[in-house]
């Protein structure tokens, strides 16, 4: 028992150490990333990153070169060891601008990205989510980032006026879920009832936490 507890403690310490660089206070908010030392007027191609929206996640952006950026995702709520989800927008792009985005602090050793899955992207003029070509996506362990797993993907922006959005997979927000549940309630189904259990404790504001159950289901 004591040996098992010691192993668990070592896992927690290792996870905390790996996530130390990701102890980020909040999401980036209209962050323009320019070359180090640049003090001139912002230009097209100086990318603006944002994740201050529902289900957004991007805590930090490092400029590597004109064509490459390291992105740090924030950990899951209440568990700094898990860093998987990302969802962010990019604007102020230059037509035909090619970039490589490196998500550098994944916590998972195994991922569907290693088996052909790829991130999704949409833009203001093309609002339907599409998967990136798998040939442009790479998932690997990187010695430059504490041997964390890194997912890199290449992308070419083609419309300067568009805002582009990238995500781990198809987002499903709390708001969308509530709209769906409200549509079910309006149907007055005999086998479905929703009851509020309490409120969440997460910022920026508490939201209802509900229980779905069937009042007609007999207990066995």
C-alpha positions as CSV (number, residue, x, y, z in Angstrom):
1,X,0.0,0.0,0.0
2,X,2.8,2.4,1.0
3,X,4.7,1.6,-2.2
4,X,1.6,2.3,-4.3
5,X,1.0,5.6,-2.6
6,X,4.7,6.6,-3.2
7,X,4.3,5.7,-6.9
8,X,1.2,7.8,-7.1
9,X,2.9,10.8,-5.5
10,X,5.8,10.5,-8.0
11,X,3.3,10.6,-10.9
12,X,1.7,13.7,-9.5
13,X,5.0,15.4,-9.0
14,X,6.1,14.5,-12.5
15,X,2.8,15.8,-13.9
16,X,3.1,19.0,-12.0
17,X,6.7,19.5,-13.2
18,X,5.7,18.9,-16.8
19,X,2.9,21.3,-16.4
20,X,4.9,24.0,-14.7
21,X,5.5,26.0,-17.8
22,X,1.8,25.9,-18.4
23,X,0.7,27.5,-15.2
24,X,-1.0,30.1,-17.2
25,X,-3.5,32.5,-15.7
26,X,-5.9,32.8,-18.6
27,X,-6.4,32.5,-22.4
28,X,-4.7,34.8,-24.8
29,X,-6.9,37.8,-25.7
30,X,-6.3,39.4,-29.1
31,X,-2.6,38.8,-28.8
32,X,-0.6,40.1,-31.7
33,X,2.7,38.2,-32.1
34,X,5.5,40.1,-33.7
35,X,9.2,39.4,-34.2
36,X,11.4,40.0,-31.1
37,X,12.5,43.6,-30.9
38,X,9.9,44.8,-33.5
39,X,8.6,48.3,-32.7
40,X,7.1,49.4,-36.0
41,X,3.5,49.6,-37.1
42,X,1.8,46.2,-37.1
43,X,1.6,44.6,-40.5
44,X,-0.4,42.0,-42.3
45,X,1.1,38.7,-41.3
46,X,1.7,39.7,-37.7
47,X,-0.8,37.1,-36.4
48,X,-3.4,37.9,-33.8
49,X,-4.3,34.9,-31.5
50,X,-7.5,34.8,-29.4
51,X,-9.1,32.1,-27.2
52,X,-11.3,34.3,-24.9
53,X,-14.5,32.6,-25.9
54,X,-16.6,29.6,-24.8
55,X,-14.6,26.4,-25.1
56,X,-11.5,28.4,-26.1
57,X,-8.0,27.3,-24.9
58,X,-4.7,28.8,-25.7
59,X,-2.5,30.2,-22.9
60,X,0.7,31.4,-24.6
61,X,2.3,31.9,-28.0
62,X,6.0,32.0,-28.6
63,X,7.4,33.4,-31.9
64,X,10.0,31.0,-33.3
65,X,10.2,32.5,-36.8
66,X,8.1,34.2,-39.5
67,X,6.8,30.8,-40.3
68,X,6.7,28.9,-37.0
69,X,5.0,29.4,-33.6
70,X,5.0,27.4,-30.4
71,X,1.6,27.3,-28.7
72,X,1.0,26.4,-25.1
73,X,-2.4,25.1,-24.0
74,X,-3.8,25.6,-20.5
75,X,-4.4,22.4,-18.4
76,X,-7.8,21.0,-17.6
77,X,-9.7,22.7,-14.7
78,X,-8.6,21.3,-11.3
79,X,-6.0,19.0,-12.8
80,X,-2.8,20.5,-14.1
81,X,-1.5,17.1,-15.3
82,X,-4.0,16.9,-18.2
83,X,-3.3,19.2,-21.2
84,X,-5.2,18.1,-24.4
85,X,-7.9,20.4,-25.6
86,X,-7.1,23.5,-27.7
87,X,-9.4,25.9,-29.5
88,X,-8.3,29.3,-30.8
89,X,-8.6,31.9,-33.6
90,X,-6.1,33.5,-35.8
91,X,-6.5,36.8,-37.7
92,X,-4.6,39.6,-39.4
93,X,-3.1,36.9,-41.8
94,X,-1.4,37.5,-45.1
95,X,-2.7,35.8,-48.2
96,X,-0.6,32.8,-49.1
97,X,1.1,33.0,-45.7
98,X,2.4,29.6,-44.7
99,X,2.9,28.7,-41.0
100,X,3.7,25.8,-38.7
101,X,1.9,25.7,-35.3
102,X,3.4,23.5,-32.7
103,X,1.2,22.5,-29.7
104,X,4.2,21.9,-27.5
105,X,2.8,20.7,-24.1
106,X,0.4,17.8,-24.6
107,X,0.2,15.5,-21.6
108,X,-0.9,12.3,-23.4
109,X,1.6,9.8,-24.6
110,X,-1.0,8.1,-26.9
111,X,-3.2,10.1,-29.2
112,X,-5.4,9.5,-32.2
113,X,-3.2,12.0,-33.9
114,X,-0.7,9.2,-34.2
115,X,-3.4,7.1,-36.0
116,X,-4.6,9.5,-38.7
117,X,-6.8,12.0,-36.8
118,X,-6.1,15.7,-37.5
119,X,-7.3,19.1,-36.1
120,X,-10.3,20.9,-37.5
121,X,-10.4,24.4,-39.0
122,X,-13.0,26.8,-40.2
123,X,-13.1,30.5,-41.2
124,X,-15.6,33.3,-41.4
125,X,-16.2,32.7,-45.1
126,X,-16.2,28.9,-44.7
127,X,-18.1,28.3,-41.4
128,X,-18.2,24.5,-41.8
129,X,-15.5,22.6,-39.8
130,X,-13.0,20.7,-42.0
131,X,-10.2,18.4,-41.0
132,X,-6.7,19.3,-42.0
133,X,-4.9,16.9,-44.3
134,X,-3.2,14.2,-42.3
135,X,0.0,14.7,-44.4
136,X,0.3,18.1,-42.7
137,X,0.0,16.8,-39.1
138,X,2.8,15.3,-37.0
139,X,2.7,14.0,-33.4
140,X,6.0,13.2,-31.7
141,X,8.0,13.5,-28.5
142,X,10.2,16.6,-28.6
143,X,13.5,16.9,-26.7
144,X,13.3,20.7,-26.9
145,X,10.2,20.7,-24.7
146,X,11.1,18.4,-21.7
147,X,10.3,15.5,-24.0
148,X,6.7,16.4,-23.9
149,X,4.6,15.2,-26.9
150,X,4.2,17.9,-29.6
151,X,1.6,18.1,-32.3
152,X,2.7,20.2,-35.3
153,X,0.6,21.1,-38.2
154,X,1.3,23.2,-41.3
155,X,-1.3,25.5,-42.8
156,X,-1.6,28.1,-45.6
157,X,-3.8,31.1,-45.1
158,X,-5.6,32.1,-48.3
159,X,-8.0,34.9,-47.4
160,X,-6.7,38.0,-45.6
161,X,-10.1,39.2,-44.5
162,X,-11.0,35.9,-42.8
163,X,-10.7,34.9,-39.1
164,X,-9.5,31.3,-38.9
165,X,-10.4,29.0,-36.0
166,X,-8.5,25.8,-35.1
167,X,-9.6,23.1,-32.6
168,X,-8.5,19.7,-31.3
169,X,-11.8,18.3,-32.7
170,X,-15.3,19.5,-33.3
171,X,-16.2,21.7,-30.3
172,X,-19.5,21.1,-28.4
173,X,-20.1,24.0,-26.0
174,X,-22.1,24.2,-22.8
175,X,-24.4,26.7,-24.5
176,X,-25.1,24.4,-27.4
177,X,-25.9,21.6,-25.0
178,X,-28.4,23.8,-23.1
179,X,-30.1,24.8,-26.3
180,X,-30.5,21.1,-27.2
181,X,-31.9,20.2,-23.8
182,X,-34.3,23.1,-23.9
183,X,-35.6,21.9,-27.3
184,X,-36.2,18.4,-25.7
185,X,-38.1,20.0,-22.8
186,X,-40.4,21.9,-25.2
187,X,-41.5,18.5,-26.6
188,X,-42.9,17.5,-23.1
189,X,-41.5,14.0,-23.3
190,X,-42.9,11.6,-20.7
191,X,-39.6,9.8,-20.3
192,X,-37.3,12.9,-19.8
193,X,-37.0,15.4,-17.0
194,X,-34.3,17.9,-16.1
195,X,-33.6,19.0,-12.6
196,X,-31.0,21.5,-11.4
197,X,-28.6,20.0,-8.8
198,X,-26.6,23.1,-8.1
199,X,-24.2,25.7,-9.6
200,X,-20.7,25.3,-10.8
201,X,-17.9,27.0,-9.0
202,X,-15.8,27.9,-12.0
203,X,-15.2,31.4,-13.3
204,X,-16.2,33.6,-14.9
205,X,-19.7,33.0,-13.5
206,X,-21.6,30.0,-12.0
207,X,-23.7,28.0,-14.4
208,X,-26.4,25.4,-13.6
209,X,-25.4,21.8,-13.2
210,X,-28.4,19.6,-14.1
211,X,-29.5,16.0,-13.8
212,X,-31.4,14.3,-16.6
213,X,-33.6,11.4,-15.6
214,X,-36.6,9.4,-16.6
215,X,-39.5,9.7,-14.1
216,X,-41.2,6.7,-15.7
217,X,-38.2,4.4,-15.2
218,X,-38.8,1.8,-12.5
219,X,-36.0,1.1,-10.1
220,X,-34.9,-2.5,-10.1
